[in-house]
Amino acid sequence: MNTIDLAGMLKGSGVTVTSLHPGTYMNTNMVIGAGVKPITPVEEGVEAVYRLAVSPEVEGQTGVFFNQQTLAQAKPQAYDQAARRRLRDLSLKLSGLPAD
């Protein structure tokens, strides 16, 4: 939700904002320590992060969501302007920052 808002706020600045789900239950110490069976190798998550950071294929894309290396749709609530506003207001309140 914040990705969509930030992309709008930063439009024209040259800064792009993307969301990424790098993988499911990657084989990290936290997942293994919790007794959960890893699904996605951590290397796949690293590749997804790296691609968003440096690949010319995604350069300039902003306000979008990637599921691993695939452009995808976020949950419907992420596109609800009123829900994003509530999240932004609550985040500012909880962080002690002034509302816009």
Summary of the structure (lengths in Angstrom):
residues: 100
radius of gyration: 16.0
end to end distance: 17.0
largest distance: 45.7
contacts: 235
relative contact order: 0.20
helix: 45%
strand: 11%
